[in-house]
Amino acid sequence: MTQKRRYKMGRRAQAQEETRQRIVEATMALHEEVGLRATSICAIAERAGVQRLTVYRHFPDDAAVFSACTGEWSRRNPAPGPELWQGIDDPAKRVSAALAAYYRYYAGTHRMWSVAHREGHEVAVVRQVLVEYDQSLAALARSLAPGRRGSKAYKRSVATIHHALSFPAWELMQRQGLDDGEKVALVAGWLVGATG
């Protein structure tokens, strides 16, 4: 194979990847702006500046384009990591640090989370992401909850923290006009009641 032919193939692959990326970007933008149900292949193609057939060439069906969109969005917007609270010895302060991190995260990503929770149950790919995300929140709640594992107080703490870490809980407190500090303080009060 000549150097020139290799160069052309490399340029073609790069152009295809750029087109694919434009399609994914268009899908993410439309999901945030109009929602999952209203995002059609025609709208994606128009936003990406390509033909419908080009979208189908890269993504054979809606599930494939939704999966690519979900994966890219998650890669760009990772949930807070335990390094933000693991080094904190005091259990109450550790929970507060985790909550504060998640509340900052939701503040920056709320448009997509709102769409996902409103319409995601209708889209298998998104529904699966929501289930997996909730499972990760449940595991985090178990790791953060104070008390002896298996005790009633521990179980109540896990349930309280799990709920408080969820986007719907954040969204409800946000709609009620609470700032992040007030949200964290409210949950701290719930935990006192849960362990008492």
Backbone as CSV, one residue per row, in Angstrom:
resi,resn,N_x,N_y,N_z,CA_x,CA_y,CA_z,C_x,C_y,C_z
1,MET,0.841,-1.181,0.000,0.000,0.000,0.000,0.887,1.246,0.000
2,THR,0.589,2.155,-0.871,1.425,3.352,-0.965,1.123,4.301,0.180
3,GLN,2.121,5.202,0.418,1.973,6.209,1.460,0.757,7.102,1.182
4,LYS,0.538,7.458,-0.086,-0.564,8.339,-0.464,-1.917,7.685,-0.166
5,ARG,-2.022,6.387,-0.485,-3.279,5.689,-0.233,-3.553,5.574,1.260
6,ARG,-2.503,5.294,2.052,-2.647,5.233,3.504,-3.113,6.578,4.056
7,TYR,-2.574,7.646,3.504,-2.938,8.994,3.932,-4.415,9.260,3.647
8,LYS,-4.882,8.871,2.440,-6.285,9.079,2.080,-7.212,8.284,2.992
9,MET,-6.832,7.042,3.300,-7.650,6.212,4.180,-7.701,6.804,5.584
10,GLY,-6.565,7.333,6.033,-6.524,7.974,7.348,-7.403,9.205,7.402
11,ARG,-7.367,9.999,6.331,-8.206,11.208,6.250,-9.685,10.822,6.204
12,ARG,-10.009,9.754,5.481,-11.399,9.306,5.393,-11.892,8.839,6.770
13,ALA,-11.074,8.076,7.471,-11.452,7.609,8.807,-11.636,8.790,9.760
14,GLN,-10.763,9.766,9.652,-10.869,10.949,10.501,-12.157,11.722,10.187
15,ALA,-12.473,11.863,8.901,-13.698,12.562,8.503,-14.932,11.816,9.006
16,GLN,-14.900,10.480,8.927,-16.031,9.689,9.420,-16.196,9.859,10.930
17,GLU,-15.083,9.869,11.648,-15.147,10.052,13.109,-15.669,11.442,13.448
18,GLU,-15.258,12.448,12.693,-15.752,13.809,12.925,-17.254,13.897,12.656
19,THR,-17.721,13.231,11.622,-19.153,13.210,11.322,-19.916,12.505,12.431
20,ARG,-19.398,11.367,12.860,-20.026,10.624,13.965,-20.120,11.507,15.203
21,GLN,-19.040,12.219,15.505,-19.016,13.078,16.686,-20.039,14.213,16.570
22,ARG,-20.191,14.774,15.362,-21.194,15.829,15.151,-22.603,15.293,15.398
23,ILE,-22.837,14.066,14.992,-24.148,13.446,15.206,-24.409,13.254,16.700
24,VAL,-23.407,12.782,17.421,-23.558,12.583,18.868,-23.778,13.930,19.565
25,GLU,-23.001,14.942,19.174,-23.152,16.288,19.757,-24.563,16.816,19.502
26,ALA,-25.049,16.638,18.279,-26.397,17.107,17.933,-27.446,16.397,18.776
27,THR,-27.257,15.100,18.967,-28.207,14.321,19.765,-28.219,14.802,21.207
28,MET,-27.041,15.011,21.788,-26.983,15.500,23.171,-27.674,16.848,23.310
29,ALA,-27.400,17.750,22.383,-28.007,19.088,22.446,-29.530,18.995,22.328
30,LEU,-30.009,18.189,21.395,-31.458,18.055,21.217,-32.125,17.402,22.415
31,HIS,-31.477,16.414,23.012,-32.048,15.783,24.198,-32.250,16.808,25.309
32,GLU,-31.256,17.658,25.503,-31.376,18.680,26.549,-32.425,19.730,26.190
33,GLU,-32.504,20.090,24.928,-33.392,21.182,24.507,-34.851,20.765,24.363
34,VAL,-35.087,19.631,23.720,-36.474,19.255,23.409,-36.897,17.938,24.046
35,GLY,-35.972,17.196,24.605,-36.302,15.924,25.244,-36.015,14.728,24.361
36,LEU,-36.147,13.557,24.941,-35.841,12.305,24.241,-36.892,11.989,23.178
37,ARG,-38.163,12.123,23.538,-39.250,11.757,22.610,-39.265,12.635,21.367
38,ALA,-38.948,13.907,21.541,-39.033,14.846,20.418,-37.777,14.866,19.548
39,THR,-36.768,14.108,19.935,-35.533,14.070,19.151,-35.648,13.004,18.067
40,SER,-35.911,13.434,16.857,-36.047,12.509,15.727,-34.721,12.406,14.971
41,ILE,-34.602,11.379,14.172,-33.416,11.223,13.328,-33.307,12.402,12.368
42,CYS,-34.447,12.877,11.860,-34.430,14.053,10.960,-33.860,15.271,11.678
43,ALA,-34.287,15.488,12.927,-33.793,16.637,13.689,-32.301,16.499,13.985
44,ILE,-31.868,15.289,14.296,-30.443,15.047,14.550,-29.641,15.351,13.283
45,ALA,-30.103,14.837,12.160,-29.396,15.055,10.895,-29.304,16.540,10.574
46,GLU,-30.421,17.248,10.740,-30.420,18.682,10.447,-29.444,19.426,11.361
47,ARG,-29.476,19.121,12.654,-28.586,19.790,13.615,-27.122,19.473,13.317
48,ALA,-26.843,18.232,12.908,-25.468,17.816,12.627,-24.987,18.266,11.251
49,GLY,-25.911,18.723,10.408,-25.533,19.154,9.061,-25.237,17.995,8.129
50,VAL,-25.996,16.885,8.323,-25.804,15.703,7.474,-27.167,15.216,6.990
51,GLN,-27.147,14.234,6.100,-28.379,13.617,5.625,-28.828,12.539,6.618
52,ARG,-30.133,12.216,6.577,-30.650,11.147,7.449,-29.895,9.844,7.225
53,LEU,-29.601,9.524,5.965,-28.895,8.279,5.665,-27.515,8.252,6.306
54,THR,-26.894,9.415,6.441,-25.581,9.475,7.088,-25.712,9.099,8.565
55,VAL,-26.771,9.583,9.202,-27.011,9.209,10.609,-27.167,7.703,10.702
56,TYR,-27.985,7.120,9.807,-28.212,5.671,9.847,-26.959,4.880,9.480
57,ARG,-26.081,5.459,8.676,-24.832,4.791,8.339,-23.963,4.625,9.586
58,HIS,-24.005,5.621,10.444,-23.209,5.572,11.674,-23.948,4.848,12.807
59,PHE,-25.271,4.993,12.830,-26.090,4.421,13.906,-27.313,3.770,13.278
60,PRO,-27.383,2.449,13.259,-28.436,1.763,12.514,-29.857,2.003,13.038
61,ASP,-29.989,2.405,14.310,-31.334,2.652,14.847,-31.264,3.659,15.984
62,ASP,-32.440,4.021,16.496,-32.517,4.997,17.584,-31.724,4.540,18.808
63,ALA,-31.814,3.244,19.110,-31.119,2.730,20.298,-29.613,2.963,20.191
64,ALA,-29.049,2.790,19.015,-27.600,2.963,18.838,-27.187,4.415,19.031
65,VAL,-27.964,5.340,18.488,-27.608,6.754,18.642,-27.839,7.206,20.083
66,PHE,-28.897,6.705,20.733,-29.135,7.036,22.137,-28.013,6.486,23.012
67,SER,-27.568,5.279,22.702,-26.485,4.662,23.477,-25.202,5.468,23.337
68,ALA,-24.881,5.893,22.119,-23.675,6.699,21.898,-23.781,8.031,22.627
69,CYS,-24.949,8.643,22.588,-25.182,9.916,23.259,-25.020,9.756,24.773
70,THR,-25.640,8.734,25.320,-25.578,8.488,26.759,-24.144,8.225,27.202
71,GLY,-23.434,7.423,26.434,-22.045,7.126,26.772,-21.156,8.351,26.732
72,GLU,-21.318,9.163,25.705,-20.509,10.378,25.580,-20.845,11.380,26.673
73,TRP,-22.125,11.548,26.951,-22.522,12.493,27.999,-21.973,12.053,29.358
74,SER,-22.066,10.763,29.646,-21.558,10.231,30.922,-20.045,10.389,31.027
75,ARG,-19.361,10.196,29.905,-17.896,10.363,29.910,-17.523,11.813,30.211
76,ARG,-18.278,12.735,29.651,-17.991,14.158,29.859,-18.448,14.674,31.221
77,ASN,-19.417,13.999,31.814,-20.019,14.459,33.069,-20.000,13.346,34.109
78,PRO,-18.815,12.912,34.512,-18.765,11.823,35.494,-19.298,12.269,36.851
79,ALA,-19.956,11.360,37.525,-20.439,11.643,38.878,-19.239,11.860,39.800
80,PRO,-19.444,12.564,40.899,-18.334,12.803,41.839,-17.718,11.495,42.324
81,GLY,-16.420,11.528,42.544,-15.704,10.345,42.997,-15.427,10.374,44.494
82,PRO,-15.196,9.212,45.080,-14.999,9.103,46.530,-13.775,9.834,47.061
83,GLU,-12.858,10.207,46.169,-11.676,10.942,46.636,-12.069,12.278,47.265
84,LEU,-13.278,12.743,47.010,-13.740,14.014,47.563,-14.179,13.907,49.023
85,TRP,-14.417,12.677,49.512,-14.875,12.534,50.897,-14.214,11.391,51.664
86,GLN,-13.489,10.520,50.999,-12.907,9.351,51.672,-11.967,9.702,52.828
87,GLY,-11.232,10.777,52.704,-10.254,11.119,53.742,-10.855,11.795,54.957
88,ILE,-12.160,11.938,54.996,-12.821,12.616,56.120,-13.229,11.565,57.146
89,ASP,-12.695,11.678,58.356,-12.945,10.672,59.395,-14.334,10.766,60.013
90,ASP,-14.806,11.973,60.249,-16.103,12.156,60.902,-17.225,11.716,59.954
91,PRO,-18.057,10.718,60.361,-19.092,10.190,59.461,-20.071,11.259,58.971
92,ALA,-20.503,12.158,59.849,-21.467,13.190,59.449,-20.845,14.144,58.432
93,LYS,-19.587,14.510,58.647,-18.910,15.412,57.705,-18.639,14.714,56.373
94,ARG,-18.377,13.414,56.427,-18.144,12.648,55.207,-19.429,12.614,54.364
95,VAL,-20.565,12.353,55.011,-21.848,12.358,54.306,-22.115,13.744,53.719
96,SER,-21.869,14.779,54.507,-22.106,16.151,54.035,-21.235,16.481,52.834
97,ALA,-19.983,16.035,52.854,-19.075,16.297,51.733,-19.560,15.585,50.467
98,ALA,-20.028,14.349,50.612,-20.539,13.603,49.456,-21.796,14.276,48.909
99,LEU,-22.699,14.666,49.794,-23.917,15.336,49.355,-23.599,16.648,48.638
100,ALA,-22.701,17.430,49.222,-22.326,18.714,48.610,-21.747,18.493,47.210
101,ALA,-20.930,17.446,47.063,-20.332,17.145,45.753,-21.418,16.766,44.743
102,TYR,-22.357,15.931,45.162,-23.435,15.533,44.259,-24.351,16.705,43.931
103,TYR,-24.597,17.570,44.873,-25.475,18.713,44.616,-24.819,19.702,43.650
104,ARG,-23.517,19.879,43.741,-22.810,20.707,42.754,-22.891,20.057,41.369
105,TYR,-22.729,18.747,41.346,-22.811,17.985,40.092,-24.189,18.159,39.446
106,TYR,-25.247,17.999,40.228,-26.596,18.146,39.683,-26.854,19.577,39.219
107,ALA,-26.319,20.549,39.934,-26.513,21.944,39.536,-25.951,22.185,38.127
108,GLY,-24.849,21.521,37.805,-24.227,21.702,36.497,-24.773,20.811,35.401
109,THR,-25.528,19.786,35.765,-25.994,18.807,34.774,-27.507,18.604,34.813
110,HIS,-28.211,19.474,35.500,-29.633,19.243,35.779,-30.507,19.135,34.533
111,ARG,-30.152,19.827,33.454,-31.026,19.769,32.276,-31.136,18.343,31.738
112,MET,-30.001,17.666,31.607,-30.041,16.299,31.065,-30.659,15.330,32.070
113,TRP,-30.334,15.494,33.364,-30.929,14.611,34.373,-32.446,14.773,34.411
114,SER,-32.916,15.994,34.269,-34.356,16.241,34.292,-35.044,15.517,33.137
115,VAL,-34.467,15.615,31.945,-35.020,14.916,30.780,-34.972,13.408,30.996
116,ALA,-33.853,12.918,31.489,-33.699,11.470,31.689,-34.735,10.935,32.667
117,HIS,-34.967,11.661,33.761,-35.949,11.192,34.745,-37.381,11.367,34.261
118,ARG,-37.631,12.360,33.424,-38.975,12.605,32.919,-39.363,11.609,31.827
119,GLU,-38.407,11.257,30.946,-38.737,10.460,29.769,-37.949,9.160,29.651
120,GLY,-36.956,8.984,30.497,-36.040,7.850,30.350,-36.675,6.486,30.450
121,HIS,-37.787,6.381,31.184,-38.442,5.075,31.320,-38.963,4.544,29.988
122,GLU,-39.074,5.436,28.988,-39.569,5.031,27.672,-38.455,4.588,26.726
123,VAL,-37.206,4.807,27.120,-36.064,4.493,26.259,-35.193,3.473,26.998
124,ALA,-35.110,2.259,26.462,-34.428,1.170,27.164,-32.998,1.527,27.564
125,VAL,-32.252,2.155,26.671,-30.854,2.499,26.962,-30.780,3.455,28.149
126,VAL,-31.631,4.468,28.147,-31.626,5.465,29.227,-32.149,4.839,30.512
127,ARG,-33.195,4.028,30.398,-33.746,3.343,31.571,-32.656,2.506,32.254
128,GLN,-31.856,1.803,31.472,-30.783,0.981,32.032,-29.734,1.844,32.722
129,VAL,-29.396,2.981,32.127,-28.431,3.899,32.753,-28.969,4.390,34.096
130,LEU,-30.254,4.724,34.133,-30.851,5.203,35.381,-30.836,4.120,36.460
131,VAL,-31.108,2.887,36.071,-31.074,1.770,37.026,-29.659,1.593,37.573
132,GLU,-28.676,1.586,36.679,-27.282,1.409,37.108,-26.817,2.574,37.979
133,TYR,-27.230,3.785,37.625,-26.855,4.951,38.415,-27.470,4.857,39.813
134,ASP,-28.737,4.454,39.886,-29.387,4.311,41.192,-28.694,3.230,42.024
135,GLN,-28.263,2.156,41.381,-27.537,1.108,42.108,-26.219,1.644,42.668
136,SER,-25.555,2.509,41.895,-24.303,3.089,42.395,-24.572,4.024,43.572
137,LEU,-25.694,4.751,43.536,-26.051,5.607,44.668,-26.380,4.773,45.903
138,ALA,-27.048,3.635,45.704,-27.361,2.750,46.828,-26.085,2.215,47.470
139,ALA,-25.124,1.820,46.634,-23.842,1.330,47.163,-23.107,2.438,47.908
140,LEU,-23.138,3.655,47.363,-22.494,4.783,48.029,-23.177,5.057,49.360
141,ALA,-24.499,5.016,49.387,-25.228,5.247,50.639,-24.839,4.210,51.688
142,ARG,-24.692,2.954,51.281,-24.284,1.909,52.230,-22.884,2.180,52.777
143,SER,-22.005,2.701,51.914,-20.630,2.965,52.372,-20.545,4.197,53.271
144,LEU,-21.487,5.121,53.131,-21.453,6.358,53.914,-22.235,6.267,55.220
145,ALA,-23.205,5.383,55.280,-24.113,5.355,56.434,-23.378,5.015,57.719
146,PRO,-23.639,5.809,58.760,-23.039,5.499,60.050,-23.803,4.376,60.738
147,GLY,-23.202,3.815,61.760,-23.879,2.802,62.564,-23.442,1.393,62.232
148,ARG,-23.948,0.490,63.030,-23.622,-0.923,62.888,-24.445,-1.517,61.751
149,ARG,-23.748,-2.135,60.810,-24.438,-2.733,59.658,-25.463,-3.754,60.139
150,GLY,-26.637,-3.698,59.558,-27.712,-4.617,59.920,-28.657,-4.049,60.963
151,SER,-28.231,-3.013,61.669,-29.109,-2.422,62.677,-30.203,-1.603,62.004
152,LYS,-31.288,-1.355,62.723,-32.378,-0.549,62.174,-31.906,0.863,61.874
153,ALA,-31.077,1.421,62.766,-30.575,2.784,62.553,-29.735,2.851,61.274
154,TYR,-28.925,1.830,61.035,-28.106,1.789,59.817,-29.002,1.725,58.575
155,LYS,-30.013,0.856,58.615,-30.917,0.723,57.470,-31.637,2.037,57.186
156,ARG,-32.067,2.725,58.238,-32.731,4.017,58.051,-31.758,5.052,57.485
157,SER,-30.508,4.996,57.948,-29.484,5.920,57.442,-29.218,5.675,55.969
158,VAL,-29.107,4.417,55.578,-28.875,4.079,54.171,-30.021,4.609,53.315
159,ALA,-31.256,4.371,53.750,-32.414,4.833,52.984,-32.423,6.354,52.871
160,THR,-32.092,7.035,53.954,-32.085,8.502,53.958,-31.010,9.048,53.024
161,ILE,-29.799,8.502,53.127,-28.694,8.978,52.287,-28.951,8.654,50.820
162,HIS,-29.447,7.446,50.557,-29.743,7.041,49.174,-30.740,8.020,48.559
163,HIS,-31.801,8.303,49.287,-32.795,9.257,48.781,-32.173,10.636,48.572
164,ALA,-31.407,11.101,49.538,-30.828,12.448,49.476,-29.832,12.596,48.334
165,LEU,-29.176,11.508,47.933,-28.214,11.547,46.825,-28.883,11.559,45.456
166,SER,-30.157,11.255,45.398,-30.835,11.115,44.108,-31.115,12.473,43.471
167,PHE,-31.156,12.464,42.151,-31.488,13.697,41.431,-32.888,14.196,41.766
168,PRO,-33.926,13.336,41.817,-35.254,13.854,42.149,-35.306,14.571,43.503
169,ALA,-34.569,14.066,44.499,-34.546,14.748,45.804,-33.884,16.113,45.662
170,TRP,-32.741,16.161,44.941,-32.066,17.445,44.717,-33.000,18.409,43.994
171,GLU,-33.685,17.917,42.947,-34.550,18.769,42.130,-35.695,19.342,42.959
172,LEU,-36.279,18.518,43.812,-37.377,18.991,44.654,-36.890,20.070,45.625
173,MET,-35.754,19.836,46.269,-35.217,20.844,47.187,-34.831,22.113,46.440
174,GLN,-34.338,21.960,45.229,-33.969,23.105,44.398,-35.203,23.941,44.062
175,ARG,-36.279,23.263,43.695,-37.521,23.978,43.359,-38.083,24.720,44.562
176,GLN,-37.783,24.223,45.747,-38.262,24.879,46.966,-37.354,26.030,47.401
177,GLY,-36.333,26.311,46.589,-35.496,27.475,46.829,-34.359,27.276,47.815
178,LEU,-34.031,26.021,48.142,-32.931,25.768,49.073,-31.601,25.832,48.339
179,ASP,-30.616,26.504,48.931,-29.278,26.467,48.342,-28.593,25.174,48.802
180,ASP,-27.414,24.895,48.270,-26.758,23.618,48.569,-26.487,23.437,50.057
181,GLY,-26.068,24.503,50.727,-25.814,24.412,52.173,-27.069,24.062,52.937
182,GLU,-28.189,24.645,52.539,-29.462,24.345,53.201,-29.907,22.918,52.921
183,LYS,-29.655,22.464,51.703,-30.008,21.077,51.365,-29.223,20.104,52.249
184,VAL,-27.915,20.327,52.342,-27.051,19.443,53.134,-27.468,19.481,54.598
185,ALA,-27.770,20.663,55.124,-28.188,20.800,56.524,-29.510,20.069,56.760
186,LEU,-30.424,20.154,55.806,-31.701,19.463,55.935,-31.495,17.957,56.021
187,VAL,-30.651,17.425,55.149,-30.386,15.983,55.167,-29.697,15.574,56.468
188,ALA,-28.793,16.441,56.959,-28.134,16.140,58.250,-29.190,16.000,59.344
189,GLY,-30.209,16.831,59.306,-31.304,16.723,60.263,-32.072,15.430,60.099
190,TRP,-32.312,15.043,58.846,-32.989,13.762,58.601,-32.192,12.616,59.202
191,LEU,-30.873,12.682,59.052,-30.020,11.590,59.538,-30.033,11.505,61.055
192,VAL,-30.101,12.646,61.719,-30.206,12.636,63.178,-31.484,11.895,63.583
193,GLY,-32.567,12.183,62.874,-33.821,11.485,63.158,-33.751,10.012,62.811
194,ALA,-33.037,9.680,61.739,-32.943,8.270,61.310,-32.142,7.423,62.284
195,THR,-31.140,8.008,62.910,-30.273,7.233,63.798,-30.711,7.328,65.259
196,GLY,-31.661,8.216,65.545,-32.096,8.428,66.933,-33.048,7.388,67.436
